[in-house]
């Protein structure tokens, strides 16, 4: 199978719609170099 074959295919292997924005359960705070993450919070333990 070639790249052209894949691009010409009508087979849908991805989502029908991409929803961008906040995701429940994922902290939006970016990591800070040199500071360890709060393990209990990142694993859902508290």
C-alpha atoms as one frame of an Amber mdcrd trajectory, in Angstrom:
protein
   0.000   0.000   0.000   1.337   3.418  -0.901   0.775   6.829   0.670  -1.393
   7.766  -2.318  -3.536   4.669  -1.728  -4.069   5.664   1.897  -4.910   9.263
   1.038  -7.384   8.171  -1.659  -9.105   5.685   0.675 -12.493   6.470   2.184
 -11.667   4.349   5.247 -12.017   6.486   8.386  -9.582   5.371  11.111  -9.528
   8.566  13.192 -12.147  10.510  15.098 -14.999  12.166  13.221 -14.430  15.384
  15.132 -11.527  16.820  17.125 -12.621  18.636  20.284  -9.943  21.004  21.560
  -9.978  22.591  24.987  -9.815  21.618  28.655  -9.846  17.919  29.494 -11.423
  16.756  32.746  -8.894  15.258  35.157  -5.806  16.775  33.536  -4.136  19.707
  35.265  -3.552  22.589  32.853  -0.561  23.878  34.850   2.654  23.351  32.870
   5.545  21.583  34.596   8.295  23.742  36.089  11.895  22.578  35.563  13.565
  21.734  38.857  10.343  21.345  40.853   8.975  17.840  41.396   5.275  17.345
  40.642   2.814  16.647  43.442   2.591  12.857  42.915  -0.637  12.364  44.892
  -2.430  15.021  42.845  -1.126  13.819  39.462  -2.153  10.215  40.204  -5.584
  11.180  41.399  -4.812  10.322  45.018  -5.897  13.536  46.617
